[in-house]
Amino acid sequence: MLDLRHSLACLIITLCCLTSFAAEVRVSDPESARKAVLAAKPGDVIVLSAGEWKDADLRLDGTGAKDAPITIRAEKPGETIFTGASRIRLGGEHLVVSGLWLKNLSGAKADWFEFRIDSKRRANHCRVTDCAFTESADFTPEEKESRWVGIYGAGNQLDRCFLEGKKNKGTTVVVWLGEQDTGGHRLLANLFGERPRLGQNGGEALRVGDSKSSMMKASCLIEGNWFNRCDGETECISNKSCGNTYRGNWFFETQGTLTLRHGNDCLVEGNYFIGQGRAQTGGIRVIGERHRVVGNFLSGLEGDDFRSAICLVNGIPGSPENGYLQVIDAKIEGNTIVDCKDAILLGHNDENEATLAPKGTVFEGNLVLAREGRSAVRVERAGEGTVWKGNRIQGPLEGMDEVEGVRGGGVAPVELPKVIDAKSFGTTWMKKP
């Protein structure tokens, strides 16, 4: 007991020491900011002056503590504005960046904001919160490919940020994986605002990994975000790694899907896909092994084929990393699909060589109310070992026979969820649609 008391006393004294001598330093240029963060102690606060920071190359590299991070914040949220060829790089451990606005950036040699200083120095256990990344409707960016936020390292967090208006090629937010980049990141309560149609690949709102790292376990959590009219391409979210969780996100009138493009063992749970009859709005697309799609609500979606409410894709024999791996042992459980153009599509792919139908799929406890004149389930290629248990599906079945476990009992009227106001997501200071 004495040893425990002694340990607790030491911990309290340590925490008091970390916070009692915390300093607040005000800076007004990139070099002063760099030096201040480098010299900062755990618990210190670096305040970036209000005003326009044009063509600023801001490098923030320091070492805070888990219970006493170094904070780099705007003098007043939203009034420290980076413009022109600015870029921000973050490195070290336990840093918190808040209240910054990156607006209409163009001309920098790299992406807008990176959780790394360079190829050798990463950010770990750092947080970026209450920041905005925007392009105005009348702003024309450079044509070269670029990304707005690149997340490297381990255990970082992006939360309550607002990202809207990206027009050129390049994913808005990318999680990178590799030898130094082990994942474990959290993306929480961000607002991904409108992104116009790009007309080619590279228009995703979020990508977690890439085809080369797709078999790495990333263990990222993407929870409680809002995706509003993110129309860049077919994939709003492109999962390209293993073990990620997508939970409680809202996809509102978005002409793209949550696509498990590469990787295995992901969970898609409790998300809301609200199309409201807007053309080409999409749902969930499944590729790979042992994914679980559980308790999602999908309504009023107008997409078909790859943009169906739930689409399980055919695989390619001997597929390369960037191809289509076979769907194996997917579990589609407890989802509700109401008034969608294409509800459940099993075994679809536009590629002629994609001949491997989904294998071992379990459909259990799903509720499907098909639109009048449309199929509730459409099977293009029958999969080996498909199981139907306790589903309540109303509407025609196409490409499959009536089997036990599909129809279930009667279906009561479905109450549509109350749509949460998008203003409750993203930054606390920016006026949002």
C-alpha positions in Angstrom: 0.0 0.0 0.0 2.8 2.4 0.9 4.5 1.7 -2.5 1.2 2.5 -4.3 0.8 5.8 -2.4 4.3 6.7 -3.1 3.8 6.0 -6.8 0.7 8.1 -6.9 2.3 11.0 -5.1 5.2 10.9 -7.6 2.8 11.0 -10.5 0.9 14.0 -9.1 4.1 15.9 -8.4 5.3 15.1 -12.0 2.1 16.4 -13.5 2.1 19.5 -11.4 5.7 20.2 -12.5 4.8 19.8 -16.1 1.9 22.2 -15.9 3.1 24.7 -13.3 5.9 26.0 -15.4 4.1 26.0 -18.8 4.9 29.0 -20.9 2.9 30.8 -23.6 4.9 32.2 -26.5 3.5 34.4 -29.2 5.0 34.3 -32.7 4.3 36.0 -36.0 6.5 34.2 -38.6 7.4 30.7 -39.6 11.0 30.7 -38.3 10.0 32.1 -34.9 7.3 29.4 -34.7 9.8 26.7 -35.6 12.2 27.8 -33.0 9.5 28.2 -30.3 8.1 24.7 -30.8 11.6 23.1 -30.9 12.4 24.8 -27.6 9.0 24.2 -26.0 8.5 22.0 -22.9 5.5 19.7 -22.3 2.5 21.9 -21.6 3.8 25.0 -23.4 1.5 26.9 -25.7 2.7 28.6 -29.0 0.3 31.2 -30.3 0.4 32.0 -34.0 -0.6 35.7 -34.6 -3.8 36.5 -36.4 -3.6 37.7 -40.0 -2.5 36.3 -43.3 0.5 34.0 -43.4 1.3 34.1 -47.1 3.8 31.6 -48.7 4.6 30.3 -45.3 6.7 27.1 -44.9 5.8 26.2 -41.4 7.7 23.4 -39.7 6.4 22.4 -36.2 8.8 19.8 -34.6 8.7 19.3 -30.8 8.3 16.8 -28.0 5.4 17.1 -25.6 4.0 14.5 -23.1 0.9 12.4 -23.2 -0.7 14.4 -20.4 0.9 17.7 -21.2 1.1 18.2 -25.0 2.7 21.2 -26.7 -0.1 23.2 -28.2 0.2 25.3 -31.3 -2.9 27.4 -31.8 -4.2 30.4 -33.6 -4.4 33.6 -31.7 -8.1 33.5 -32.4 -9.6 30.4 -34.1 -10.0 31.0 -37.9 -8.1 34.3 -38.0 -4.6 32.8 -38.6 -5.0 32.2 -42.3 -2.4 30.5 -44.6 -2.5 31.5 -48.2 -0.5 31.3 -51.4 2.3 28.7 -51.6 2.0 27.8 -47.9 2.5 24.4 -46.4 2.6 23.0 -42.9 4.7 20.1 -41.6 4.3 18.5 -38.2 6.8 16.2 -36.5 7.7 14.9 -33.1 5.3 13.6 -30.4 2.3 14.9 -28.4 1.7 18.1 -30.3 -1.8 19.7 -30.7 -2.5 22.1 -33.6 -5.8 24.0 -33.5 -7.7 26.9 -35.1 -5.7 27.3 -38.3 -7.3 28.0 -41.7 -5.5 26.9 -44.9 -7.3 28.7 -47.7 -6.8 28.5 -51.5 -3.3 27.2 -51.4 -1.4 26.9 -54.7 2.3 26.8 -55.7 3.8 24.8 -52.9 6.1 21.9 -53.8 4.2 19.4 -51.6 0.8 18.8 -50.0 -0.9 21.3 -47.8 -0.5 19.7 -44.4 1.7 16.6 -43.5 2.1 14.7 -40.3 5.9 14.5 -41.0 8.8 16.9 -41.3 10.5 14.9 -44.0 11.1 11.2 -44.9 12.9 10.6 -41.7 11.0 12.6 -39.1 7.3 11.6 -38.4 4.5 12.9 -36.2 3.4 10.4 -33.6 0.5 10.8 -31.1 -0.2 14.3 -32.4 -3.6 16.0 -32.9 -4.9 18.5 -35.5 -8.3 19.9 -34.4 -10.7 22.7 -35.2 -8.8 23.6 -38.4 -10.2 24.4 -41.9 -8.9 23.4 -45.4 -10.9 25.1 -48.1 -11.0 26.3 -51.7 -13.4 29.0 -52.7 -15.8 28.3 -55.5 -14.2 31.0 -57.7 -10.6 29.8 -57.0 -8.7 27.8 -59.7 -6.0 25.5 -58.2 -3.0 24.3 -60.1 -3.6 21.3 -62.3 -0.9 19.1 -60.8 -2.0 16.4 -58.4 -1.9 17.3 -54.7 -3.4 16.3 -51.4 -4.6 18.4 -48.6 -3.8 16.3 -45.5 -1.2 13.5 -45.4 -1.3 11.4 -42.2 1.9 9.6 -41.4 3.4 8.0 -38.3 1.4 6.4 -35.6 -1.5 7.2 -33.3 -2.4 10.6 -34.7 -5.8 12.3 -34.7 -7.7 14.6 -37.0 -10.9 15.9 -35.5 -13.5 18.6 -35.8 -11.9 19.9 -39.0 -13.7 21.3 -42.1 -12.6 20.4 -45.6 -14.4 21.7 -48.6 -14.1 22.6 -52.3 -11.1 20.6 -53.6 -11.1 20.7 -57.4 -7.8 19.2 -58.7 -6.7 15.6 -58.7 -5.6 14.1 -55.4 -7.4 12.6 -52.4 -8.4 15.2 -49.8 -7.1 13.2 -46.8 -4.7 10.3 -47.1 -3.4 7.9 -44.4 0.0 6.6 -45.5 1.3 3.3 -44.4 4.8 1.8 -44.4 7.8 0.9 -42.2 7.6 4.1 -40.1 3.9 4.6 -40.7 2.1 2.0 -38.7 -1.4 3.6 -38.5 -3.7 3.5 -35.4 -5.0 7.0 -36.4 -8.4 8.4 -35.5 -10.5 10.7 -37.7 -13.4 12.0 -35.6 -16.3 14.5 -36.2 -14.8 16.1 -39.3 -17.0 17.7 -41.9 -16.1 16.8 -45.5 -18.0 19.5 -47.5 -18.8 19.5 -51.1 -16.2 18.3 -53.6 -17.1 18.6 -57.3 -16.9 15.8 -59.8 -13.3 15.2 -61.0 -14.1 12.9 -63.9 -11.2 10.5 -63.2 -9.6 8.5 -60.3 -8.1 10.5 -57.5 -11.1 12.4 -56.3 -11.7 10.5 -53.0 -12.5 12.4 -49.8 -10.5 9.9 -47.8 -8.1 7.0 -48.6 -6.6 4.8 -45.9 -3.5 3.1 -47.3 -2.8 2.3 -51.0 -2.5 -0.9 -53.1 1.1 -1.5 -52.1 0.4 -1.4 -48.4 -3.1 -3.0 -48.6 -2.2 -6.1 -46.6 -0.9 -4.0 -43.7 -3.0 -3.8 -40.5 -3.7 -0.1 -40.1 -6.3 -0.3 -37.3 -7.6 3.2 -38.0 -10.9 4.5 -36.6 -13.1 6.7 -38.8 -16.0 7.7 -36.7 -18.8 10.3 -36.5 -17.8 12.2 -39.6 -20.1 14.0 -42.1 -19.6 13.6 -45.9 -21.7 16.2 -47.7 -22.0 15.9 -51.5 -18.5 14.5 -51.9 -18.9 13.8 -55.6 -15.2 13.6 -56.7 -15.4 10.0 -58.0 -17.1 6.6 -57.5 -15.2 6.1 -54.2 -15.9 8.7 -51.5 -13.8 6.6 -49.0 -11.3 4.2 -50.4 -10.1 1.6 -47.9 -6.8 0.1 -48.9 -5.5 -1.6 -45.7 -6.6 -4.0 -43.0 -8.4 -3.9 -39.7 -10.1 -0.4 -40.0 -13.4 0.6 -38.5 -15.9 3.0 -40.1 -18.6 3.7 -37.6 -21.4 6.3 -37.2 -20.5 8.4 -40.2 -23.1 10.3 -42.3 -23.0 10.3 -46.1 -25.5 12.9 -47.3 -26.4 13.2 -51.0 -22.9 11.9 -51.8 -22.3 10.5 -55.4 -19.7 8.1 -54.1 -19.4 5.0 -52.0 -17.6 3.7 -48.9 -15.5 1.2 -50.8 -13.5 -1.6 -49.2 -11.2 -1.5 -52.2 -8.2 -3.4 -50.9 -7.4 -5.1 -47.6 -9.2 -7.4 -45.2 -11.0 -7.6 -41.8 -12.6 -4.2 -41.8 -15.8 -3.2 -39.9 -18.5 -0.9 -41.5 -20.9 -0.3 -38.7 -23.8 2.0 -37.9 -23.3 4.5 -40.8 -26.1 6.5 -42.5 -26.3 6.8 -46.3 -29.0 9.4 -47.1 -29.5 9.9 -50.9 -32.7 11.8 -50.9 -33.3 10.8 -54.5 -30.1 12.6 -55.8 -28.7 11.0 -58.9 -25.8 8.5 -58.5 -25.7 8.5 -54.7 -24.1 5.4 -53.5 -23.7 3.0 -50.5 -21.1 0.3 -49.6 -18.9 -1.7 -51.9 -17.2 -4.8 -50.6 -13.9 -6.4 -51.9 -11.6 -8.7 -49.9 -11.8 -11.1 -47.0 -13.7 -11.2 -43.7 -15.3 -7.8 -43.8 -18.3 -7.1 -41.7 -21.1 -4.7 -42.8 -23.3 -4.3 -39.7 -26.3 -2.1 -38.8 -26.0 0.5 -41.5 -29.0 2.5 -42.7 -29.3 3.3 -46.4 -32.2 5.2 -48.0 -33.1 7.0 -51.2 -29.9 6.1 -53.0 -30.1 6.4 -56.8 -26.8 4.6 -57.7 -26.7 1.2 -59.3 -24.0 -1.4 -60.1 -20.9 -0.2 -58.1 -23.0 2.5 -56.5 -25.7 0.1 -55.3 -26.7 0.3 -51.6 -24.6 -2.8 -50.8 -22.5 -4.3 -53.6 -20.3 -7.4 -53.3 -17.8 -7.5 -56.2 -16.5 -10.4 -58.3 -12.7 -11.0 -58.0 -10.1 -11.6 -60.6 -8.1 -15.0 -60.5 -4.5 -14.2 -59.5 -5.4 -10.6 -59.1 -2.5 -8.1 -58.8 -2.3 -5.8 -55.8 -4.3 -3.1 -57.6 -6.9 -5.5 -59.0 -9.9 -7.1 -57.5 -9.4 -9.8 -54.8 -12.2 -12.2 -54.2 -14.8 -11.5 -51.5 -14.5 -14.3 -48.9 -16.4 -14.8 -45.7 -18.1 -11.4 -45.7 -20.9 -10.9 -43.1 -23.7 -8.5 -44.0 -25.8 -8.2 -40.8 -28.6 -6.1 -39.5 -28.6 -3.5 -42.2 -31.7 -1.5 -43.3 -32.2 -0.6 -47.0 -35.2 1.5 -47.9 -36.3 2.8 -51.3 -32.9 2.5 -53.1 -32.5 2.0 -56.9 -30.3 -1.1 -56.4 -30.5 -2.6 -52.9 -28.3 -5.7 -52.7 -26.1 -6.6 -55.6 -24.1 -9.8 -55.4 -21.3 -10.8 -57.8 -20.9 -7.7 -59.9 -17.9 -6.4 -61.8 -17.4 -4.6 -65.1 -14.1 -6.4 -65.7 -14.4 -9.3 -68.1 -11.8 -11.4 -66.3 -13.5 -10.9 -62.9 -14.9 -14.5 -62.6 -14.6 -15.2 -58.9 -18.0 -14.8 -57.2 -18.2 -13.9 -53.5 -17.6 -17.0 -51.4 -19.0 -17.8 -47.9 -21.1 -14.7 -47.6 -23.6 -14.5 -44.7 -26.7 -12.3 -45.0 -28.3 -12.2 -41.6 -31.1 -10.0 -40.1 -31.2 -7.5 -42.8 -34.3 -5.5 -43.7 -34.8 -4.5 -47.3 -37.8 -2.6 -48.6 -37.3 -2.5 -52.4 -38.5 0.4 -54.5 -41.5 -0.4 -56.7 -40.4 -1.9 -59.9 -36.8 -2.6 -58.7 -35.2 -5.8 -57.3 -34.6 -6.2 -53.6 -31.7 -8.6 -54.3 -29.9 -9.0 -57.7 -27.4 -11.8 -58.1 -25.2 -11.6 -61.2 -22.9 -14.4 -60.2 -23.9 -16.9 -57.6 -21.4 -17.4 -54.8 -20.4 -20.7 -53.2 -21.6 -21.1 -49.6 -23.9 -18.0 -49.5 -26.1 -18.2 -46.3 -29.4 -16.3 -45.7 -30.6 -16.2 -42.1 -33.5 -14.2 -40.6 -33.7 -11.5 -43.2 -36.9 -9.6 -44.0 -36.7 -8.7 -47.6 -39.7 -7.3 -49.5 -39.4 -7.1 -53.3 -38.4 -9.2 -56.3 -35.4 -11.5 -56.2 -33.4 -11.5 -59.5 -30.9 -14.2 -60.4 -31.7 -16.4 -57.3 -34.4 -18.7 -56.1 -36.6 -18.2 -53.1 -34.7 -19.8 -50.2 -35.3 -20.0 -46.4 -34.0 -17.0 -44.5 -34.7 -14.4 -47.1 -38.4 -13.4 -46.5 -38.8 -13.7 -42.8 -41.9 -12.3 -41.1 -43.9 -9.2 -41.8 -42.3 -5.8 -42.1 -43.6 -2.8 -40.1 -43.2 0.7 -41.5 -39.6 1.9 -41.2 -39.0 5.2 -39.5 -36.4 7.3 -41.2 -33.6 8.5 -38.9 -33.6 12.2 -37.9 -30.9 13.8 -40.0 -28.3 15.5 -37.9 -27.5 19.1 -38.7 -24.1 19.2 -40.5 -23.2 22.3 -38.6 -22.6 20.2 -35.5 -19.6 18.6 -37.3 -16.3 20.2 -38.2 -14.8 23.4 -36.9 -16.5 25.3 -34.1 -15.8 28.7 -35.6 -16.5 28.6 -39.4 -19.9 29.3 -40.8 -20.9 26.1 -42.6 -23.8 25.2 -45.0 
